[in-house]
Amino acid sequence: MSSIAMMNSETKGGPANPPPGALSIPPDQLEAANAQAALDRRVKAVADVFRENLAYEYELQKEMAKATDEFAQKRRAEDYRAFVGHLRRFRTRPTAMT
């Protein structure tokens, strides 16, 4: 069947005659839909990267808070040991007379 016959045929699909039940989308709308789909994919990709960065930043903040707490705990222990060592100098020693 030639292309002219396909265009005029009622049962066969062709450029001018899509098959029955097929959606007929004008080329400008199809191009706009494709552009919108491409934009949606780009937006989704950027959102995924942003979400991953937020998750990484959250984990980093948790690690920093843990390290800060550990450092503060060690510092308090060192300060306590220094304070107790300082107090020991002023303790009175038991004498033989007591």
N, CA, C and O of each residue as an XYZ file, in Angstrom:
392
protein
N       0.859     -1.165      0.000
C       0.000      0.000      0.000
C       0.905      1.228      0.000
O       1.873      1.301      0.758
N       0.586      2.165     -0.838
C       1.406      3.366     -0.926
C       1.071      4.312      0.226
O       0.058      4.160      0.908
N       1.950      5.287      0.418
C       1.724      6.215      1.519
C       0.477      7.058      1.291
O      -0.197      7.440      2.248
N       0.163      7.351      0.031
C      -1.060      8.120     -0.252
C      -2.272      7.285      0.087
O      -3.246      7.802      0.634
N      -2.231      6.017     -0.224
C      -3.354      5.139      0.099
C      -3.481      5.001      1.612
O      -4.595      4.941      2.133
N      -2.356      4.950      2.326
C      -2.421      4.845      3.788
C      -3.044      6.086      4.404
O      -3.781      5.992      5.385
N      -2.751      7.255      3.831
C      -3.323      8.490      4.369
C      -4.830      8.526      4.188
O      -5.547      9.084      5.019
N      -5.305      7.941      3.120
C      -6.739      7.973      2.838
C      -7.470      6.777      3.424
O      -8.701      6.749      3.416
N      -6.752      5.800      3.928
C      -7.367      4.591      4.437
C      -8.008      4.856      5.792
O      -7.502      5.645      6.589
N      -9.118      4.189      6.039
C      -9.820      4.322      7.317
C      -9.305      3.310      8.338
O      -9.422      3.557      9.538
N      -8.744      2.193      7.913
C      -8.367      1.133      8.842
C      -6.886      1.142      9.188
O      -6.518      0.724     10.286
N      -6.049      1.591      8.311
C      -4.613      1.579      8.548
C      -4.170      2.920      9.103
O      -4.785      3.953      8.838
N      -3.093      2.890      9.876
C      -2.556      4.124     10.415
C      -1.570      4.732      9.446
O      -0.913      4.018      8.688
N      -1.465      6.008      9.466
C      -0.520      6.702      8.610
C      -0.256      8.067      9.192
O      -0.795      8.392     10.250
N       0.556      8.881      8.541
C       0.870     10.197      9.071
C      -0.364     11.062      9.301
O      -0.432     11.796     10.287
N      -1.336     10.981      8.400
C      -2.526     11.824      8.539
C      -3.645     11.103      9.255
O      -4.594     11.731      9.724
N      -3.542      9.809      9.341
C      -4.617      9.007      9.904
C      -4.068      8.068     10.977
O      -3.694      6.942     10.647
N      -4.004      8.475     12.237
C      -3.518      7.555     13.255
C      -4.487      6.396     13.443
O      -5.663      6.527     13.103
N      -4.031      5.267     13.973
C      -4.924      4.132     14.188
C      -6.059      4.514     15.137
O      -5.909      5.426     15.950
N      -7.185      3.824     15.036
C      -8.304      4.132     15.928
C      -7.897      3.941     17.391
O      -7.250      2.950     17.731
N      -8.268      4.872     18.242
C      -7.958      4.812     19.662
C      -6.609      5.414     20.020
O      -6.308      5.576     21.202
N      -5.793      5.746     19.035
C      -4.486      6.338     19.319
C      -4.661      7.818     19.622
O      -5.532      8.485     19.065
N      -3.824      8.310     20.505
C      -3.885      9.723     20.841
C      -3.249     10.538     19.731
O      -2.191     10.188     19.207
N      -3.892     11.599     19.392
C      -3.360     12.483     18.367
C      -2.893     13.759     19.055
O      -3.708     14.579     19.479
N      -1.573     13.922     19.164
C      -1.008     15.094     19.824
C      -0.332     15.950     18.770
O       0.530     15.468     18.035
N      -0.714     17.211     18.688
C      -0.054     18.093     17.726
C       1.437     18.211     18.049
O       1.830     18.123     19.212
N       2.267     18.410     17.019
C       3.721     18.457     17.233
C       4.168     19.525     18.230
O       5.101     19.286     18.997
N       3.531     20.694     18.242
C       3.958     21.729     19.182
C       3.651     21.326     20.624
O       4.436     21.613     21.529
N       2.511     20.661     20.841
C       2.197     20.175     22.185
C       3.120     19.031     22.594
O       3.513     18.917     23.755
N       3.461     18.184     21.617
C       4.377     17.085     21.892
C       5.754     17.622     22.274
O       6.387     17.117     23.201
N       6.209     18.637     21.564
C       7.498     19.255     21.872
C       7.467     19.907     23.255
O       8.426     19.799     24.020
N       6.363     20.580     23.570
C       6.227     21.211     24.884
C       6.198     20.152     25.987
O       6.792     20.343     27.048
N       5.511     19.039     25.738
C       5.447     17.964     26.728
C       6.832     17.350     26.938
O       7.215     17.044     28.067
N       7.577     17.173     25.847
C       8.933     16.627     25.967
C       9.843     17.591     26.724
O      10.654     17.164     27.546
N       9.711     18.887     26.450
C      10.522     19.885     27.155
C      10.178     19.894     28.642
O      11.067     19.992     29.487
N       8.886     19.793     28.959
C       8.463     19.761     30.361
C       8.988     18.506     31.057
O       9.426     18.567     32.205
N       8.942     17.370     30.360
C       9.454     16.125     30.944
C      10.961     16.228     31.191
O      11.455     15.765     32.219
N      11.689     16.833     30.249
C      13.134     17.011     30.427
C      13.411     17.933     31.611
O      14.320     17.679     32.400
N      12.629     18.997     31.732
C      12.788     19.915     32.861
C      12.487     19.204     34.182
O      13.201     19.383     35.168
N      11.430     18.401     34.192
C      11.082     17.648     35.403
C      12.204     16.693     35.806
O      12.500     16.547     36.992
N      12.834     16.037     34.814
C      13.946     15.133     35.121
C      15.119     15.901     35.709
O      15.756     15.432     36.652
N      15.412     17.084     35.160
C      16.517     17.891     35.685
C      16.221     18.357     37.111
O      17.091     18.316     37.981
N      14.987     18.799     37.338
C      14.594     19.255     38.677
C      14.696     18.101     39.671
O      15.165     18.283     40.795
N      14.256     16.916     39.257
C      14.339     15.747     40.138
C      15.795     15.406     40.434
O      16.128     15.063     41.568
N      16.660     15.494     39.436
C      18.085     15.202     39.650
C      18.700     16.199     40.630
O      19.463     15.811     41.514
N      18.370     17.475     40.475
C      18.899     18.496     41.387
C      18.351     18.273     42.799
O      19.080     18.416     43.780
N      17.076     17.925     42.897
C      16.478     17.664     44.211
C      17.142     16.461     44.879
O      17.371     16.469     46.088
N      17.453     15.422     44.091
C      18.132     14.248     44.652
C      19.514     14.616     45.181
O      19.901     14.186     46.268
N      20.259     15.413     44.411
C      21.591     15.837     44.847
C      21.477     16.682     46.111
O      22.258     16.511     47.047
N      20.509     17.589     46.142
C      20.304     18.437     47.313
C      19.966     17.591     48.538
O      20.481     17.836     49.629
N      19.099     16.595     48.351
C      18.708     15.713     49.452
C      19.919     14.929     49.965
O      20.092     14.771     51.174
N      20.759     14.436     49.041
C      21.964     13.712     49.453
C      22.914     14.630     50.220
O      23.514     14.219     51.213
N      23.048     15.871     49.758
C      23.922     16.823     50.451
C      23.407     17.121     51.853
O      24.189     17.223     52.798
N      22.086     17.262     51.988
C      21.516     17.499     53.315
C      21.762     16.313     54.240
O      22.088     16.488     55.413
N      21.603     15.104     53.705
C      21.838     13.914     54.523
C      23.298     13.846     54.950
O      23.595     13.510     56.096
N      24.212     14.163     54.032
C      25.642     14.148     54.358
C      25.950     15.208     55.412
O      26.696     14.957     56.358
N      25.369     16.394     55.240
C      25.610     17.475     56.201
C      25.066     17.104     57.581
O      25.691     17.412     58.595
N      23.915     16.450     57.624
C      23.332     16.022     58.890
C      24.252     15.015     59.583
O      24.499     15.118     60.784
N      24.759     14.040     58.819
C      25.675     13.052     59.392
C      26.952     13.727     59.879
O      27.481     13.375     60.933
N      27.441     14.688     59.117
C      28.650     15.413     59.501
C      28.424     16.195     60.796
O      29.294     16.218     61.666
N      27.263     16.832     60.924
C      26.949     17.565     62.154
C      26.880     16.622     63.352
O      27.342     16.962     64.442
N      26.300     15.431     63.148
C      26.236     14.461     64.239
C      27.637     14.032     64.660
O      27.923     13.931     65.853
N      28.514     13.778     63.682
C      29.886     13.380     64.009
C      30.624     14.504     64.724
O      31.375     14.257     65.668
N      30.411     15.746     64.273
C      31.072     16.882     64.917
C      30.576     17.055     66.348
O      31.371     17.335     67.245
N      29.285     16.893     66.572
C      28.738     17.012     67.925
C      29.306     15.916     68.826
O      29.628     16.163     69.988
N      29.425     14.710     68.284
C      29.984     13.605     69.070
C      31.445     13.883     69.417
O      31.867     13.672     70.554
N      32.214     14.355     68.439
C      33.628     14.660     68.691
C      33.766     15.796     69.702
O      34.648     15.762     70.560
N      32.897     16.800     69.601
C      32.933     17.916     70.549
C      32.619     17.430     71.960
O      33.273     17.833     72.922
N      31.617     16.563     72.077
C      31.269     16.012     73.394
C      32.417     15.192     73.975
O      32.726     15.294     75.163
N      33.049     14.374     73.124
C      34.179     13.575     73.604
C      35.324     14.475     74.062
O      35.943     14.230     75.098
N      35.599     15.517     73.280
C      36.668     16.443     73.652
C      36.348     17.127     74.978
O      37.214     17.244     75.845
N      35.101     17.578     75.133
C      34.707     18.255     76.376
C      34.810     17.300     77.561
O      35.227     17.696     78.649
N      34.433     16.052     77.348
C      34.515     15.073     78.433
C      35.972     14.839     78.834
O      36.289     14.785     80.023
N      36.856     14.703     77.847
C      38.281     14.529     78.161
C      38.831     15.760     78.868
O      39.618     15.647     79.808
N      38.415     16.928     78.411
C      38.893     18.173     79.021
C      38.440     18.273     80.472
O      39.216     18.664     81.344
N      37.176     17.917     80.732
C      36.679     17.940     82.111
C      37.451     16.953     82.980
O      37.764     17.250     84.132
N      37.759     15.775     82.427
C      38.515     14.780     83.195
C      39.911     15.300     83.505
O      40.405     15.130     84.619
N      40.552     15.936     82.521
C      41.885     16.504     82.756
C      41.825     17.618     83.792
O      42.678     17.701     84.676
N      40.815     18.472     83.680
C      40.667     19.559     84.650
C      40.430     19.008     86.051
O      40.973     19.527     87.026
N      39.621     17.956     86.151
C      39.344     17.358     87.450
C      40.618     16.770     88.046
O      40.912     16.964     89.225
N      41.380     16.040     87.204
C      42.635     15.456     87.705
C      43.600     16.549     88.158
O      44.270     16.402     89.179
N      43.671     17.630     87.411
C      44.562     18.734     87.796
C      44.087     19.367     89.098
O      44.901     19.706     89.957
N      42.778     19.529     89.250
C      42.232     20.135     90.459
C      42.494     19.245     91.668
O      42.905     19.729     92.722
N      42.257     17.953     91.515
C      42.484     17.023     92.623
C      43.964     16.984     92.961
O      44.326     16.944     94.137
N      44.820     16.994     91.959
C      46.262     17.022     92.201
C      46.669     18.275     92.937
O      47.549     18.239     93.798
N      46.032     19.391     92.603
C      46.318     20.656     93.277
C      45.883     20.592     94.741
O      46.584     21.099     95.616
N      44.737     19.974     95.013
C      44.252     19.860     96.390
C      45.143     18.958     97.228
O      45.292     19.175     98.431
N      45.723     17.967     96.615
C      46.563     17.034     97.373
C      47.766     17.738     97.987
O      48.283     17.315     99.021
N      48.202     18.799     97.353
C      49.356     19.521     97.897
C      49.033     20.154     99.240
O      49.921     20.344    100.071
N      47.770     20.479     99.452
C      47.394     21.171    100.683
C      46.871     20.240    101.768
O      46.502     20.704    102.847
N      46.832     18.953    101.508
C      46.371     18.022    102.538
C      47.380     17.980    103.671
O      48.591     18.088    103.479
N      46.834     17.823    104.828
C      47.746     17.688    105.975
C      48.105     16.227    106.122
O      47.265     15.339    105.980
N      49.332     16.009    106.401
C      49.780     14.627    106.563
C      49.557     14.219    108.026
O      49.742     15.023    108.940
N      49.174     13.016    108.221
C      49.019     12.562    109.607
C      50.382     12.542    110.306
O      51.398     12.127    109.749
N      50.351     12.981    111.470
C      51.603     12.998    112.242
C      51.612     11.835    113.221
O      50.591     11.179    113.431
N      52.724     11.595    113.794
C      52.859     10.485    114.736
C      52.140     10.777    116.044
O      51.906      9.861    116.832
N      51.788     12.026    116.290
C      51.168     12.385    117.559
C      49.662     12.129    117.566
O      49.055     12.181    118.636
N      49.056     11.865    116.465
C      47.607     11.670    116.464
C      47.180     10.287    116.759
O      45.983     10.002    116.785
